[in-house]
Amino acid sequence: MEKILGMPVLYYTILAFHEHQNIKDITLVVSKKNLRSIKDLVKKYRFPRITKIVLGGKTRQQSLKQGLLHLQNPKQDDLILVHNGANPLVTSEEISNVISAAKNSGAAAVGRKTTDTIKEIKNNHYHKTHDREKIINMQTPQVGKYGDLIKALKKAKKEYTDETCLLESIDIKVKHVEADPNNFKITTQHDLDRAKMILGDTPKNFLVGLGQDSHEFSQTKKGLHLCGVLLKNEQKLEADSDGDVVLHALANACSQAIGEGSLGRFATPLYKEEGIKNSARYLEKVLAAIHKKNYRLNNIGIMIEGARPAIDPLVPEMKKNLTRLTKLPSTRIGITATSGKNLTSFGKGLGIQCFAIVSLQKDES
């Protein structure tokens, strides 16, 4: 079974229902292939509301029938929630809403309005356009009364793809409940990666680095460098180099992410041996070290503190320079700033402080 944060995907699905105050008991309908591993999961994580684990059929409809047949003393009006094990991000609010809707109307299901234009094909040509305002992408849970589900199963003359279709076959109207944006079925690797991201599971080929740098303003020199932007009339930052505090913090973050040392490890030889003061050259050296370890930048976050100069007007040109240096699109570069409000030496206008955070991804190309 696939895992997220070390837990099987099914763990999160079960947990959502197990912790909900309106769920009486849970029956798991599983394949023969997964029977042993699911029994082990239930035993390991102790889910006392799971009263049965039964083998399903070849289709969803057959599996529903097996699940219903193994319920403990069900009543005709008991509400039965049917949910896909591969939908682990269902929310407590969705469960509450779909139960409430089913109590009022007899049946309900969660779904999401489509945002795409829906076309019908005939002979490999677009034949008809459907009104997408009336089109819903179905998800689970889907809820119906026990008696109605049994009745529909007995009368069914074909296999239906979900419980809403089954209930509709005996003229029961199913109430629509809006699905949470994160309630989706995991069917592809992309879906799994998305679920991992939502739950905060960092991939094994993913690194993060945090960097910081600060400099005080020179009392005599002008020519401030910030992220490669030269402000000729602003006070220069004191440093052996051009004092570009943003590029220094970024270089530190990149170096930290790959387990290397501080910026001086890369910058000092360039400065002392070649007289290079351009901070962009220091960053290039660190980026080369990243590429040598088969990683590439994924995104950059920059946070600047200082009473002057105003940063927001400079952001477009700063981003342009970082795009040129790192080959990242500007959409993956974030730059924010605070004046410090006189609370720190930077907020009092004595210098500038910068923090940078980067994420790196393994380069599989």
C-alpha positions as CSV (number, residue, x, y, z in Angstrom):
1,M,0.0,0.0,0.0
2,E,1.2,3.5,-0.8
3,K,2.2,5.6,2.2
4,I,2.0,9.3,3.1
5,L,4.1,10.5,6.1
6,G,4.8,6.8,6.8
7,M,1.1,5.9,7.1
8,P,-0.9,3.9,4.5
9,V,-3.3,6.0,2.5
10,L,-6.2,4.0,3.8
11,Y,-5.2,5.0,7.4
12,Y,-6.2,8.6,6.7
13,T,-9.5,7.5,5.0
14,I,-10.5,5.4,8.0
15,L,-9.4,8.0,10.5
16,A,-11.7,10.6,9.0
17,F,-14.8,8.5,9.6
18,H,-13.5,6.8,12.8
19,E,-13.2,10.2,14.5
20,H,-16.6,11.6,13.3
21,Q,-19.2,11.7,16.1
22,N,-22.0,10.6,13.8
23,I,-20.4,7.4,12.6
24,K,-21.7,4.3,14.5
25,D,-19.6,1.6,13.0
26,I,-17.4,0.9,10.0
27,T,-17.4,-2.1,7.6
28,L,-14.4,-2.4,5.3
29,V,-14.9,-4.1,2.0
30,V,-11.6,-5.2,0.6
31,S,-10.0,-7.2,-2.1
32,K,-8.5,-10.6,-1.4
33,K,-5.1,-9.2,-2.4
34,N,-5.2,-6.6,0.3
35,L,-7.1,-8.5,3.0
36,R,-4.0,-9.4,5.1
37,S,-2.4,-6.0,5.0
38,I,-5.6,-4.2,5.9
39,K,-6.2,-6.5,8.8
40,D,-2.7,-5.7,10.0
41,L,-3.4,-2.0,9.6
42,V,-6.6,-2.1,11.6
43,K,-4.8,-4.1,14.4
44,K,-1.8,-1.9,14.5
45,Y,-3.7,1.4,14.7
46,R,-6.6,0.2,16.8
47,F,-9.8,1.3,15.1
48,P,-12.5,-0.1,17.4
49,R,-15.4,1.2,15.3
50,I,-14.4,-1.2,12.5
51,T,-16.7,-4.1,13.2
52,K,-16.2,-6.1,10.0
53,I,-13.6,-6.6,7.3
54,V,-15.2,-8.5,4.4
55,L,-14.2,-9.5,0.9
56,G,-15.7,-7.5,-1.9
57,G,-16.8,-8.5,-5.4
58,K,-15.5,-7.9,-8.9
59,T,-17.4,-4.6,-9.2
60,R,-18.3,-1.7,-7.0
61,Q,-21.9,-2.8,-7.0
62,Q,-21.1,-6.3,-5.9
63,S,-18.8,-5.0,-3.2
64,L,-21.6,-2.7,-1.9
65,K,-23.9,-5.8,-1.7
66,Q,-21.2,-7.7,0.3
67,G,-20.8,-4.8,2.7
68,L,-24.6,-4.4,3.3
69,L,-25.0,-8.1,3.9
70,H,-22.5,-8.1,6.7
71,L,-23.9,-5.1,8.6
72,Q,-25.0,-5.8,12.2
73,N,-28.8,-5.7,12.6
74,P,-29.4,-2.8,10.2
75,K,-32.8,-1.0,10.2
76,Q,-34.5,0.0,7.0
77,D,-34.0,3.7,7.6
78,D,-30.4,3.5,8.8
79,L,-28.2,5.8,6.7
80,I,-25.3,4.0,5.0
81,L,-22.3,6.1,3.9
82,V,-20.3,4.5,1.1
83,H,-16.8,5.9,0.6
84,N,-13.7,5.1,-1.5
85,G,-10.7,4.0,0.4
86,A,-8.6,6.0,-2.2
87,N,-10.2,9.3,-1.0
88,P,-8.2,10.0,2.1
89,L,-8.7,13.7,2.3
90,V,-12.4,13.8,3.0
91,T,-13.2,16.3,5.7
92,S,-15.3,16.1,8.8
93,E,-17.4,18.9,7.5
94,E,-18.2,17.0,4.3
95,I,-19.3,14.0,6.3
96,S,-21.5,16.1,8.5
97,N,-23.0,17.9,5.5
98,V,-23.8,14.8,3.5
99,I,-25.4,13.1,6.6
100,S,-27.5,16.1,7.3
101,A,-28.6,16.3,3.6
102,A,-29.5,12.6,3.6
103,K,-31.5,12.9,6.7
104,N,-33.6,15.6,5.1
105,S,-34.0,14.1,1.6
106,G,-33.3,10.4,2.0
107,A,-30.1,10.3,0.0
108,A,-27.1,12.6,-0.7
109,A,-23.7,12.5,-2.2
110,V,-20.7,14.9,-2.5
111,G,-19.6,16.2,-5.9
112,R,-17.8,19.0,-7.5
113,K,-18.9,21.3,-10.3
114,T,-16.8,20.8,-13.4
115,T,-14.8,23.8,-14.6
116,D,-14.1,22.3,-18.0
117,T,-16.1,22.6,-21.2
118,I,-17.8,19.2,-21.7
119,K,-18.0,17.9,-25.2
120,E,-19.7,14.8,-26.7
121,I,-17.9,12.9,-29.4
122,K,-19.4,11.1,-32.4
123,N,-17.3,9.3,-35.1
124,N,-14.2,10.9,-33.5
125,H,-15.6,14.4,-34.0
126,Y,-17.0,16.8,-31.5
127,H,-20.7,16.4,-31.7
128,K,-22.4,18.3,-28.9
129,T,-21.5,20.7,-26.1
130,H,-23.1,20.2,-22.7
131,D,-24.0,22.9,-20.2
132,R,-21.1,22.6,-17.6
133,E,-23.3,24.4,-15.1
134,K,-25.3,21.2,-14.9
135,I,-22.3,18.8,-14.8
136,I,-20.9,17.4,-11.5
137,N,-17.8,15.3,-11.0
138,M,-18.9,12.8,-8.4
139,Q,-16.9,11.9,-5.3
140,T,-17.6,10.1,-2.0
141,P,-19.1,9.7,0.5
142,Q,-22.5,8.8,-1.0
143,V,-25.4,8.1,1.3
144,G,-28.6,6.3,1.1
145,K,-31.0,4.4,3.4
146,Y,-30.2,0.8,4.0
147,G,-33.7,-0.3,2.8
148,D,-33.4,1.7,-0.4
149,L,-30.0,0.4,-1.2
150,I,-31.1,-3.2,-0.8
151,K,-34.2,-2.6,-2.9
152,A,-32.2,-1.0,-5.6
153,L,-29.7,-3.9,-5.6
154,K,-32.5,-6.5,-5.9
155,K,-34.0,-4.6,-8.9
156,A,-30.8,-3.7,-10.6
157,K,-30.6,-5.2,-14.1
158,K,-27.1,-3.9,-14.9
159,E,-24.0,-2.8,-13.1
160,Y,-24.1,0.9,-12.0
161,T,-20.9,2.9,-11.5
162,D,-21.9,4.4,-8.1
163,E,-24.6,4.5,-5.5
164,T,-26.2,7.6,-6.9
165,C,-26.9,5.8,-10.2
166,L,-28.2,2.8,-8.2
167,L,-30.6,4.9,-6.2
168,E,-31.7,6.8,-9.2
169,S,-32.7,3.5,-10.8
170,I,-35.6,3.2,-8.3
171,D,-36.5,6.9,-8.6
172,I,-34.8,8.2,-5.5
173,K,-33.5,11.7,-5.8
174,V,-30.0,12.2,-4.4
175,K,-29.2,15.6,-2.9
176,H,-26.0,17.3,-4.1
177,V,-23.5,18.3,-1.4
178,E,-20.4,20.4,-2.5
179,A,-17.2,18.4,-2.2
180,D,-14.1,19.9,-0.5
181,P,-11.5,20.9,-3.1
182,N,-9.1,18.4,-1.6
183,N,-11.5,15.5,-1.6
184,F,-10.3,13.6,-4.7
185,K,-9.7,10.0,-5.6
186,I,-6.0,8.9,-5.8
187,T,-5.7,7.0,-9.1
188,T,-2.4,8.3,-10.5
189,Q,1.1,9.1,-9.3
190,H,0.2,12.8,-9.8
191,D,-2.8,12.3,-7.5
192,L,-0.6,10.7,-4.9
193,D,2.0,13.5,-5.1
194,R,-0.8,16.1,-4.7
195,A,-2.1,14.3,-1.6
196,K,1.4,14.1,-0.1
197,M,1.9,17.8,-0.7
198,I,-1.4,18.7,1.0
199,L,-0.6,16.5,4.0
200,G,2.9,18.0,4.2
201,D,4.9,14.9,3.2
202,T,8.2,16.1,1.8
203,P,9.6,13.9,-1.0
204,K,12.8,12.0,-0.5
205,N,14.4,13.9,-3.4
206,F,13.5,17.3,-1.9
207,L,15.8,19.6,0.1
208,V,15.2,22.9,1.9
209,G,17.7,25.5,3.0
210,L,17.5,28.7,5.1
211,G,19.9,31.5,4.7
212,Q,20.5,34.9,6.4
213,D,22.7,37.9,6.0
214,S,22.9,41.5,7.2
215,H,25.1,44.5,6.7
216,E,25.2,48.1,8.1
217,F,25.1,51.1,5.9
218,S,28.4,52.9,5.1
219,Q,28.6,56.4,6.4
220,T,30.7,57.7,3.4
221,K,30.1,55.5,0.3
222,K,27.1,55.3,-2.0
223,G,26.0,52.7,-4.4
224,L,23.6,50.1,-2.8
225,H,23.4,46.7,-4.5
226,L,20.2,44.6,-3.8
227,C,19.7,41.5,-5.8
228,G,21.8,42.8,-8.6
229,V,19.9,46.1,-8.7
230,L,22.2,49.1,-8.3
231,L,20.8,52.1,-6.5
232,K,23.5,54.8,-7.1
233,N,22.1,57.4,-4.6
234,E,21.5,55.1,-1.7
235,Q,24.1,54.4,1.0
236,K,26.3,51.3,0.2
237,L,26.3,48.4,2.6
238,E,29.7,47.8,4.3
239,A,31.4,44.7,3.0
240,D,34.5,43.4,1.2
241,S,32.2,42.6,-1.7
242,D,29.5,44.7,-3.3
243,G,27.5,44.0,-0.1
244,D,24.5,42.5,-1.9
245,V,22.7,41.2,1.2
246,V,20.0,39.5,-0.8
247,L,22.3,37.4,-3.0
248,H,24.4,36.6,0.1
249,A,21.4,35.3,2.0
250,L,20.3,33.3,-1.0
251,A,23.7,31.8,-1.5
252,N,23.7,30.8,2.2
253,A,20.3,29.1,1.8
254,C,21.4,27.2,-1.2
255,S,24.6,26.1,0.4
256,Q,22.8,25.0,3.6
257,A,20.3,22.9,1.5
258,I,23.1,20.7,0.1
259,G,24.9,20.4,3.4
260,E,27.8,22.8,2.6
261,G,29.2,25.7,4.7
262,S,28.6,29.4,4.8
263,L,29.0,31.8,1.9
264,G,32.6,32.6,2.8
265,R,33.6,29.1,1.7
266,F,32.7,30.0,-1.9
267,A,33.2,33.8,-1.8
268,T,36.5,34.2,0.0
269,P,38.7,32.5,-2.6
270,L,37.1,34.5,-5.4
271,Y,37.6,37.7,-3.6
272,K,41.1,37.1,-2.3
273,E,42.6,35.3,-5.2
274,E,40.8,37.0,-8.1
275,G,39.6,40.3,-6.6
276,I,35.9,39.5,-7.5
277,K,33.4,41.6,-5.6
278,N,30.4,40.8,-7.6
279,S,28.0,38.8,-5.4
280,A,26.3,37.3,-8.4
281,R,29.6,35.4,-9.1
282,Y,29.5,34.0,-5.5
283,L,25.9,32.7,-6.1
284,E,26.9,31.2,-9.4
285,K,29.6,29.2,-7.5
286,V,27.0,27.8,-5.1
287,L,24.6,27.0,-7.9
288,A,27.3,25.1,-9.6
289,A,27.8,23.0,-6.4
290,I,24.0,22.3,-6.4
291,H,24.1,21.1,-10.0
292,K,27.2,19.0,-9.3
293,K,25.1,17.1,-6.7
294,N,22.3,16.6,-9.3
295,Y,19.9,19.0,-7.7
296,R,18.1,22.0,-9.1
297,L,16.3,25.0,-7.6
298,N,12.6,24.5,-7.2
299,N,11.6,27.8,-5.6
300,I,13.0,30.8,-3.8
301,G,11.5,33.0,-1.0
302,I,13.2,36.3,0.0
303,M,12.3,38.4,3.1
304,I,14.0,41.8,3.6
305,E,14.0,44.0,6.7
306,G,15.0,47.6,6.5
307,A,13.7,51.1,6.9
308,R,15.1,52.0,3.5
309,P,14.9,51.8,0.5
310,A,11.3,50.9,-0.4
311,I,11.6,47.4,-1.7
312,D,8.2,46.8,-3.5
313,P,9.1,49.1,-6.5
314,L,12.3,47.2,-7.0
315,V,10.7,43.7,-7.0
316,P,10.2,43.4,-10.7
317,E,13.8,44.1,-11.6
318,M,15.0,42.0,-8.6
319,K,13.0,39.0,-9.9
320,K,14.3,39.6,-13.4
321,N,17.8,39.3,-12.1
322,L,17.1,36.2,-10.1
323,T,15.4,34.6,-13.1
324,R,18.5,35.3,-15.1
325,L,20.9,33.9,-12.5
326,T,18.9,30.9,-11.4
327,K,16.9,30.0,-14.6
328,L,13.7,29.9,-12.4
329,P,10.5,31.5,-13.7
330,S,9.5,34.6,-11.8
331,T,6.4,32.7,-10.5
332,R,8.7,30.5,-8.4
333,I,10.4,33.5,-6.8
334,G,8.8,35.4,-3.9
335,I,10.1,38.7,-2.5
336,T,8.6,40.4,0.5
337,A,9.8,43.1,2.8
338,T,9.1,44.9,6.1
339,S,10.3,48.3,7.3
340,G,10.9,47.0,10.8
341,K,9.0,50.0,12.3
342,N,12.0,51.3,14.3
343,L,12.0,48.1,16.4
344,T,15.4,46.8,15.4
345,S,18.6,48.3,14.1
346,F,17.4,47.5,10.6
347,G,14.1,49.1,11.3
348,K,15.9,52.2,12.5
349,G,17.7,52.5,9.2
350,L,21.2,51.4,10.3
351,G,21.4,48.6,7.8
352,I,19.5,45.8,6.0
353,Q,18.8,42.2,7.0
354,C,17.7,39.5,4.6
355,F,16.4,35.9,5.0
356,A,16.1,33.5,2.2
357,I,14.6,30.1,1.9
358,V,15.0,27.7,-1.0
359,S,13.7,24.3,-2.0
360,L,15.8,22.0,-4.2
361,Q,14.6,19.0,-6.2
362,K,16.6,16.1,-7.5
363,D,17.4,16.5,-11.1
364,E,16.3,13.3,-12.8
365,S,17.0,14.5,-16.3
